Amino acid sequence: MDKEKRGSNRVKMRVPVELQSEGSKSPIRTETADLSLTGFYVEMMFNLNVGTPLDIKLQIGDTTVLTIGRVVTCDPTVGNGISFTKMLPEDRQELAIFLQAAEAPE
């Protein structure tokens, strides 16, 4: 886990995610490399530009969390950091419960 300047713990985990940018015909389907309450990182060969707004679908267990985000970092041919900019309270709670369970010792 890594707090750095993000304000919430990141958990290294692969979660299916679908990213849809404005004007693109088909979504990008990939997985997170890490995930937190404030955003996530995805490893991708073809990067998105910093500032790109995104509609996001995260598949956490049996639940789909819908959110809006923005690309905040770009590591060429490696990946993108994405920050959540808008999320419904119930989706935020689902994500918080999911992350808590993932961090809990077995």
trRosetta pair geometry for C-beta under 8 A, 3 or more apart (Angstrom, degrees):
i j d omega theta_ij theta_ji phi_ij phi_ji
1 9 4.4 -11 -167 -164 121 109
1 10 6.1 158 -149 64 59 56
1 11 6.2 -15 -98 -88 89 57
1 12 8.0 -126 -73 -9 47 80
1 103 7.1 39 -72 -121 136 115
2 6 7.7 75 111 16 81 129
2 9 7.3 122 51 -152 34 60
2 10 4.9 -17 52 42 86 113
2 34 7.7 1 34 -178 112 163
3 6 6.5 -144 -177 50 43 91
3 7 7.6 95 -171 -51 85 5
3 8 7.4 -155 -132 103 74 9
3 9 5.9 -39 -83 -90 77 60
3 10 7.8 -170 -78 4 30 81
6 10 6.7 64 53 -45 164 102
6 36 6.2 71 145 77 142 167
6 38 5.6 172 175 66 96 137
6 39 7.2 -124 -149 41 118 106
7 38 5.9 81 70 -40 102 157
8 36 4.5 142 102 172 106 119
8 37 4.4 -103 180 43 167 100
8 38 4.8 149 28 -6 124 106
9 36 6.0 179 90 -122 40 107
9 99 7.6 148 81 168 101 127
9 103 7.1 56 110 -95 146 145
10 34 4.4 38 171 156 113 129
10 35 6.8 139 -155 64 71 24
10 36 4.5 -66 -94 -53 59 113
10 40 8.0 134 -137 -118 100 52
10 41 7.7 28 -153 -1 139 108
11 34 6.3 165 78 -159 34 81
11 35 5.6 -29 60 63 88 78
11 36 6.9 142 7 -80 73 62
11 99 5.7 176 -1 -147 141 89
11 102 5.2 88 169 112 159 130
11 103 5.9 -111 -97 -68 128 90
12 33 7.0 -36 -142 155 76 64
12 34 4.9 -46 -98 -97 49 93
13 32 6.6 26 89 90 68 111
13 34 6.8 83 27 -126 59 44
13 35 5.6 -53 58 19 102 112
13 102 5.9 -46 -61 -162 155 147
14 31 4.4 10 -162 166 89 134
14 32 6.3 171 -135 66 35 65
14 33 7.3 2 -90 -106 69 32
15 31 6.3 146 62 -158 30 78
15 32 4.7 8 44 25 87 116
15 35 5.7 28 14 -53 133 150
15 40 7.7 -94 52 -131 116 154
15 58 5.9 21 134 -166 127 96
15 59 6.4 -178 175 68 84 65
15 60 5.9 -8 -149 -89 133 72
16 29 7.2 -9 -166 -170 94 91
16 30 7.9 163 -149 95 53 28
16 31 5.8 -46 -93 -100 41 78
16 58 7.6 139 88 -160 57 46
16 59 4.1 -1 70 42 105 123
17 29 7.6 166 87 -151 45 49
17 30 5.9 -23 65 72 90 72
17 31 6.4 126 15 -125 88 25
17 32 5.5 83 -20 -45 132 85
17 40 7.0 -174 -71 88 160 154
17 42 6.6 -114 66 -88 138 127
17 56 6.5 -21 -168 -163 103 95
17 57 6.8 157 -157 82 53 55
17 58 5.3 -15 -106 -104 87 65
17 59 7.2 -147 -73 13 40 78
18 27 4.6 27 -178 151 98 145
18 28 7.1 155 -158 76 50 48
18 29 5.3 -17 -104 -100 79 73
18 56 7.1 149 78 -157 58 45
18 57 4.2 3 49 52 106 105
19 27 6.1 152 71 -168 39 88
19 28 4.4 -15 60 57 100 101
19 30 7.2 -7 3 25 110 105
19 42 7.5 -106 -33 0 139 168
19 48 7.5 -107 146 -46 147 151
19 54 5.0 -34 -158 -159 91 132
19 55 7.7 139 -161 73 43 52
19 56 6.0 -8 -104 -104 65 75
19 82 7.6 -129 -108 -97 128 161
20 24 6.5 -158 -162 68 61 110
20 27 4.4 -54 -77 -102 86 94
20 28 7.7 -176 -73 18 40 70
20 54 6.5 129 63 -162 45 73
20 55 4.4 -21 64 60 105 100
20 56 7.7 -161 24 -69 75 35
21 24 4.7 68 63 -3 84 123
21 48 6.7 171 -63 -135 142 128
21 52 5.4 -32 -124 174 129 116
21 53 7.0 124 -140 80 75 55
21 54 5.6 -46 -85 -100 69 74
21 55 8.0 -174 -79 19 23 73
22 53 6.2 34 -15 73 113 102
24 27 7.4 110 106 -90 120 35
24 28 7.9 -11 136 -29 158 87
27 57 7.9 1 -162 24 160 113
28 44 7.3 9 176 -118 140 145
30 42 5.1 83 105 -163 138 125
30 43 7.6 -163 177 63 131 57
30 44 6.1 -61 -103 -81 162 103
31 42 7.1 152 84 -131 35 89
32 35 4.7 53 140 -62 159 98
32 40 4.3 -62 -131 -179 123 135
32 41 6.7 95 -165 64 77 49
32 42 5.9 -73 -112 -83 46 74
32 58 7.6 15 -34 -128 128 106
33 40 7.6 143 44 172 61 88
33 41 4.7 -49 54 96 106 98
33 42 6.4 157 -6 -114 90 23
33 43 5.1 84 -57 -25 127 97
33 79 6.7 -13 -7 -145 138 173
34 40 6.2 -175 92 -150 53 70
34 41 5.1 30 43 33 88 105
35 40 4.5 -9 -107 -105 63 110
35 58 7.7 110 -133 -144 133 139
35 99 6.8 -141 111 -97 103 106
36 39 6.1 10 58 53 96 52
36 40 6.8 177 22 -77 65 60
36 99 7.1 71 -137 -124 38 150
37 84 7.8 -83 150 29 47 140
37 92 6.9 57 -158 -158 98 87
37 95 6.1 134 -116 118 67 119
37 96 6.0 31 -101 -86 117 80
37 99 6.6 -101 -56 12 81 162
38 83 6.2 -23 153 -146 85 82
38 84 5.9 -144 -170 34 37 99
39 69 6.6 121 -119 -141 91 129
39 72 7.1 -22 -150 16 167 132
39 81 6.6 57 138 174 136 81
39 82 5.3 -171 -164 98 105 55
39 83 4.1 -60 -77 -110 140 42
39 84 5.3 -156 -78 -9 66 73
40 58 7.8 136 -16 -100 153 127
40 81 7.8 -172 100 -151 33 55
40 82 5.7 -8 61 60 71 97
41 73 8.0 -22 -114 63 96 120
41 79 5.9 71 173 131 89 137
41 80 7.2 -179 -150 92 60 41
41 81 5.2 -29 -101 -101 83 67
41 82 7.3 164 -94 17 31 75
42 79 5.3 -170 97 -159 49 110
42 80 5.6 -1 56 56 91 83
42 82 6.7 22 2 -4 104 120
43 78 6.4 -66 -138 169 80 57
43 79 4.1 -72 -109 -72 40 128
44 47 6.1 139 89 -87 107 52
44 48 7.8 41 73 -12 150 83
44 78 7.9 46 54 111 48 27
44 79 5.2 105 21 -114 68 63
44 80 6.3 -9 31 2 119 95
45 77 5.7 -2 -151 -145 58 68
47 74 4.9 98 170 -153 141 101
47 75 7.3 -178 -97 63 140 42
47 76 6.0 -98 -4 -114 144 45
47 77 7.3 -80 -28 -44 107 28
47 78 7.8 22 -73 51 118 54
47 79 7.1 140 -102 -165 95 11
47 80 5.6 139 -148 -60 87 101
48 52 4.6 -100 165 41 112 153
48 54 7.6 21 175 -67 168 123
48 71 4.7 -154 104 -77 113 153
48 74 7.0 -136 76 -101 53 109
48 80 5.2 11 41 -84 95 159
49 52 5.1 113 66 -42 75 108
49 71 6.5 129 92 77 38 148
49 74 6.8 -25 -137 -69 29 151
50 71 5.3 -134 -121 114 35 101
50 72 6.6 38 -143 -158 90 16
50 73 6.8 13 -101 -106 106 14
50 74 5.2 -108 -49 -14 89 113
51 70 6.5 -22 -149 -176 28 108
51 71 6.3 -31 29 67 26 91
52 70 6.9 159 78 -155 42 62
52 71 4.4 33 44 11 90 122
53 68 7.0 -7 -173 -177 97 100
53 69 7.6 158 -157 90 53 39
53 70 5.5 -31 -102 -99 56 81
53 85 7.7 -57 -131 27 90 149
54 68 7.0 158 84 -161 53 54
54 69 4.9 -20 64 68 103 84
54 70 6.7 173 15 -87 86 28
54 71 6.9 90 -22 -39 120 80
54 82 6.6 -36 40 -147 146 129
55 66 7.6 -16 -176 -164 88 90
55 68 6.1 -33 -105 -106 54 71
56 66 7.2 147 84 -158 60 44
56 67 4.8 -23 67 69 110 83
56 68 6.8 162 15 -104 92 18
56 69 5.1 30 -21 8 137 115
56 82 7.3 138 -87 148 143 143
56 84 7.6 -101 46 -106 148 81
57 64 5.6 -15 -167 -169 99 107
57 65 7.3 147 -158 74 46 49
57 66 5.9 -16 -102 -100 71 68
58 64 7.1 150 75 -159 47 53
58 65 4.3 -13 59 58 103 102
58 67 7.1 13 -2 14 108 113
58 95 7.3 52 83 -99 149 109
59 63 7.7 157 -157 85 46 44
59 64 5.7 -23 -101 -102 64 72
59 65 8.0 -160 -73 20 19 75
60 63 5.3 -21 72 70 83 95
60 64 7.9 150 25 -101 68 22
60 65 5.9 25 9 -10 114 115
60 94 6.7 145 71 144 134 102
60 95 6.6 156 -16 -106 165 62
60 98 4.4 -21 173 -122 137 163
61 98 6.5 -149 -6 -115 112 113
63 94 5.3 -133 139 -172 158 139
63 98 7.6 -131 54 -64 126 130
65 87 7.4 7 173 -148 106 117
65 91 4.5 121 -149 -163 88 103
65 94 5.7 -170 -87 87 110 126
65 95 5.5 64 -114 -62 164 101
66 87 7.9 162 96 -133 52 73
66 88 7.4 37 72 8 89 111
66 91 6.3 -106 49 -102 59 153
67 84 5.1 -40 166 -135 141 107
67 86 6.6 167 -166 86 71 56
67 87 4.2 -16 -117 -94 106 95
67 91 6.3 -176 -66 130 92 146
68 84 7.3 97 76 -161 47 65
68 85 5.3 -59 106 65 91 94
68 86 4.1 14 48 51 112 102
68 87 7.4 -155 29 -62 65 59
69 82 4.8 57 143 168 141 102
69 83 5.8 167 -159 84 95 40
69 84 5.0 -59 -94 -103 97 40
69 85 5.6 147 -120 3 34 85
70 82 7.0 165 79 -155 29 70
70 83 5.6 -19 60 60 81 91
70 85 5.3 57 -10 -38 103 128
71 74 6.7 40 163 -63 121 93
71 80 5.2 -52 -138 -171 105 128
71 81 7.3 108 -164 76 60 53
71 82 5.7 -42 -101 -100 51 76
72 81 4.9 -61 69 102 91 101
72 82 6.6 146 11 -117 87 21
72 83 4.6 56 -29 -13 135 111
73 80 6.4 158 82 -159 64 51
73 81 3.5 41 36 27 108 115
74 80 5.7 -9 -102 -108 62 81
74 81 7.9 -110 -49 24 35 77
75 78 3.8 -42 113 62 112 122
75 79 5.5 14 54 52 106 61
75 80 7.4 -159 24 -74 73 35
84 87 5.3 -5 177 -32 132 121
87 91 5.0 -121 180 86 96 118
87 92 5.0 118 114 -62 121 91
87 95 7.6 -26 175 4 153 142
88 91 4.5 87 60 8 86 105
88 92 7.0 -152 92 -8 43 86
89 92 5.5 -54 -146 36 34 114
89 93 6.3 35 155 -21 66 104
90 93 5.6 -49 -148 34 33 113
90 94 6.6 39 151 -21 63 102
91 94 5.5 -48 -149 33 35 114
91 95 6.4 35 152 -17 65 105
92 95 5.7 -56 -150 38 31 111
92 96 6.3 34 151 -22 65 106
93 96 5.5 -52 -145 35 33 113
93 97 6.4 32 156 -18 65 104
94 97 6.0 -57 -151 36 28 109
94 98 6.3 29 152 -19 63 110
95 98 5.6 -56 -147 37 31 115
95 99 6.2 27 157 -16 67 107
96 99 5.9 -56 -144 39 28 107
96 100 6.3 32 155 -22 63 107
97 100 5.7 -53 -147 35 29 114
97 101 6.4 29 155 -18 63 106
98 101 5.9 -59 -153 36 28 110
98 102 6.4 26 151 -19 64 108
99 102 5.5 -54 -146 36 34 113
99 103 6.3 27 157 -15 67 109
100 103 6.0 -64 -148 41 28 105
100 104 6.4 43 152 -41 64 100
101 104 5.7 -40 -149 10 32 119
